[in-house]
Amino acid sequence: MALRAVLLLRHSGKTLTLTSSWSCSRRATLSSASCCCRQRKQAPAPPPPSPKKVPFRVLVHGKTLEDPYHWMSNTDDPNLLDHLHRENSYAEAFMADALPLQSALASEMKRRIPAAVSTPPERWGPWMYYQYIPEGREYPVLCRKLENESSGWLAAFRRYGLARPKREEILLDWNELAEKYGYVHVGTCRVSPDHNYLAFTVDISGAEQFMLKVKDLRTGLIDPKLAADGVVSLAWARDATSLFYTLSDENQRPYRVLCRRLGCGPSNDLPVFTESDPSFCVDITSTKDGKFITVYVINAANPMEGIQRICKRTSGVQYFVEHHTGLFYILTNSPMPDSRWSGDGYYLVRCQVEDIESTKWLNIILPDDDTSIRDMDIFSGHLVLSLNKRGFPLLCSLNLPMQSDLKYQVYIQDLKPWYFPQPSSSCSAIPGSNHDFLNSEYRVVLSSPVMPDVIVDYDMSRHTYSVVQQEEVNCVSTGQFCIQSLELHENKIHEAYNKKECIMNSESQIWKDLSRIYCLQREEVISHDGVKVPLTIVYSRELWQQDKSPGLLVGYGAYGEDLDKGWCSDRLSLLDRGWVVAFADVRGGGGGNSSWHRSGSGLNKHNSILDFVSCGNYLVSEGYVQSDQLGAIAWSAGCVVVGAAMNMYPQLFRSAILKVPFLDVCNTLLDPSLPLTVLDYEEFGNPKIQSNFDSIFSYSPYDNIPQRSCFPSVLVTVAVNDSRVGVWEGAKWVAKVRDSTCPNCSRSVIMKTSMIGGHFGEGGHHSQCDETAYEYAFLMKTFGILKD
C-alpha cells in the first residue's frame, strides 16, 4: 500500500524499480494410485544426496517435535555447504538430458528481447528522468536530461521511439556496481528536492544488508562521510541538506529513524524516533509536495522542531498520509463506530494539519459498492485513487481542491471521478513514478498475460490519454497482433467483469495485444466452503487440446499481495508448446478488500491451500489440463500453499517449482531470533499460542509430508545468502521428502542452490532467461515431453 516507484523498467515479467520505499475431495479425474514413477522414463542417475541426521527434539504445548535436520539451520556448519554442493551436482546430473531443451528455451527467450530496452522519460521539476539497459549488458542505467534541452526529443520519442538524447547525465549504472562487487541489488533511490544529490542503498551480498551512499550529481562523486550500513528507507528534508533514514536491527527489522546533514559523519546523526516493540517496523517517506516527512509527521521545512503522532496506535490499523494546501489526506482502515458504512477495508479522510492528532476529520470519502480503495496519489490539482472492483484494477482522479461544503461522508461517485479508460484485458495497472507534484498527467503501466506492457499517460485536466510506449516483442509477427483501443466507456468496462469468455476488443489502432493467438479467460471456481475464487486461464487458440494439454498453476496467497498476472514474454515458450498457464487468486493474497487477505491468513490459512487445490481440480475436471499433466509454481511464502497442497493431494500435481520456499513454517516461527519471524506472527500466527500452533502445525509443509506415498517431481531453488527465507528451509524439506515418500518418486525431487545472491536472485536482464529456461526444462522433462 502506498508504495511509489520512480521509474519502472519491466521486461519478461520482471520489474526493476529505480526508486522504491521499502471442494477439495479427490475426484475421479485424478491419476491412479499406482506409482507415478512408472510414467517417468529417466536415464540412470546417481542416488540423491543423503545428509547426516542429528537427533533434535523440542517440546511445544505437550507435543514432541523431532527434527533430525535441524542442524542445517546452522549456516556455519561446513557440512551444510558440502551438502549444498552435492545437491547441485545431483541436480546437474538429473537435468543432463534436458540440456539441449534448456538451451533452446533460453535462446528463444533471449531472441524475444529487443536490442534496445528503455523507459520513456518522466518529468520531475526541470529534469526528464529515464533509464535503459545498454545493448549486451545485464542491468539498467538511470539517466536524466534538462527538460528545455529535451522537449523536442520527448516529442520525437513519443512519436517515433527515437534513441536517447545526446546530452544526458548518467546518475547510476547498475552494471558498474555489478562489475565492482560481483552482485548488486539496489534497494532505494532518492533524488534530493533540488536535484543535486542522489541517495541510494545497495546490497552487494544478497543478504539485504544495504549500504547507504550519497552521490553529488554536480561532481559525480560519492561522499564517503555519508555512508551507513543497514539502511532501509530514505527521505530528504525540503532544503535538501538533511537526509532521514531508517536503520535495521539484527533481525533486519527497520526500527530507528536518524537524520544526517550533508557533510557530516555518523557521529553527528540526530535520533528522531525508535520503535522498541519487535512486532512493529518503521518506514519513512515524504508527502508528494515535499512539505512533510511521515514516520509520525515531521515538518520537512523545519525537521528539527519535532514529530507529531497521527493517531494512537491500534493493532491492524494503518494510516497513509499525503498533504495538499493545509489539509492531510489519510488513507486508513481504522474502524468507524459512528458510521453507517458497513464496508470493509480502506477509506479516505481529510483533516486540517493542526488537527491531525485530535482526529477532527472534516470529511470521510468512502468506496462505492463492490469497490475497494487500494492506494492513493496526490498532485496539485488532482487526487488519484487506485481501486479494485470485484478483482479488477481501476484508477480514477478527483479534482483538487475539493469543495469546502462537502458532507461529512461522501462516496467516490459523489465527487464526479474521472475513470481512466483501460482495456478489458488489463490484469494489472502499475503506477509509474509520478514524482512531479505539479504535473497533471498520471503515468501507468497496463499489462495482461496477452498484452505486452503499455505505458499510458492520462491527462487528468483534459480527460484524455496518450499511449507513450508499448513493449516490443521480437519473433512475433505483426500479423499475430490485434489492434485495440483504450476507449471503453465505464459501463463497458464494468460489463466486461461478468463475461466468462475469451476477452477481445477491436477498435482503433492504439495498442496491440496477442488475443488473436492466445485466449485469456477469467473463471470463478467454487472452493471447499462455497467461496468463489478467481482463476485466470491463458492458452494458445491453435495448440490447446481439450483434456490433453499440460498446464501450470501459479499461486501465492500471502500478505494481501496481488498475484502478478502481467505480461511475460518468457511465458510464450510454454503457450507455444500447447501449455495452459493459470493464475489462482487464492485467499490470503490481494482480492479487492482486506477481508480476502484475512480469510486466508492466521487461523484461516487452510482456505488458501484448499482454494489452490480447488483451482487445480477445476482445470482438470473442466478439461483445460490433462489429469496427470498439471504442474504448480510458487515462490517464498506462496510455497506454503503449494507445499501443503502437494502434501494433501500429491497425485493432483505432476511437478512443482518452489522458489526460495518458506516450508518449515512451524520451526521457523518458533525461533524469534530469525529475521522477520516476529513480524510474521501477524500473517501466520504465533506458535507460542496453542491455537495458533495447532493451526500452523496442521498445514506446515515440512511437518506433513505423506509417508511412503507417491509424490510429485519438485524443483527447489534456494540461495545461501537469503536472509528472508533461510537456505536450510528448502534443504531440510528436500531431505525429509526423500526420507518419507516413495523412493522412486523422490529421485525426481532436486534442489539448485545459488552460492551468490539472495532472496531476489542473482541475475540481470538476460540471465533471468537462463533461470526460467531451466525451470521450464525441468517441467517438460518431468512431464515426459523432453522433445523440443
Buried (B, 14 or more C-beta within 10 A) or exposed (E): EBEBBBBBBBBBBBBBBBBBBBEBEEBEBBBEEEBBBEEBEBEEBEEBBEBEEEEBEEEBEEEEBEBBBBBBBEEEBEEBBEBBEBBBEBBEBBBEBBEEBBBBBBEBBBEBBEEEBBBBBBBBBEBBBBBBBBEEBBBBBBBBBBBEBBEEBBEBBBEEBEEBBEEBBEBBBBBEBBEEEEBBBBBBBBBBBEBBBBBBBBBBBBBBBBBBBBBBBEEEEEBEEBBBEBBBBBBBBBBBBBBBBBBBBEBBBBBBBBBBBBEBBEEEBBEBBEBEEBEBBBBBBBBBBBBBBBBBBBBBEEBEEEBBEBBEEEEEEBBBBBBBEEBBBBBBBBEBEEEEEEBBBBBBBBBEBEEBBEEEBBBBBBBBEEBBBBBBBBBBBBBBBBBBBBBBBBBBBBBBEBEEEBEEBBBBEEBEBBBBBBBBBBBBBBBBBBBBBEBBBBBBBBBBBBBBBBBBBBBBEEEEBEBBBBBBBEEBEEEEBBBBBBEBEEEEBBEBEEEEEBBBBEEEEBBBBBBBBBBBBBBBBEBBBEBEBBBBBBBBEEBBEEEEBBBBBBBBBBBBBBBBBBBBBBBBBBBBBBBBBBBBBBBBBBBBBBBBBBBBBBBBBBBBBBBBBBBBBBBBBBBBBBBBBBBBBBBBBBBBBBBBBBBBBBBBBBBBBBBBBBBBBBBBBBEEEBBBBBBBBBBBBBBEEEEBBBBBBEBBBBBBBBEEBBBBBBBBBBBBBBBBBBBBBBBBBBBBBBBBBBBBBBBBBBBBBBBEBBBBBBBBBBBBBBBBBBBBBBBBBBBBBBEE
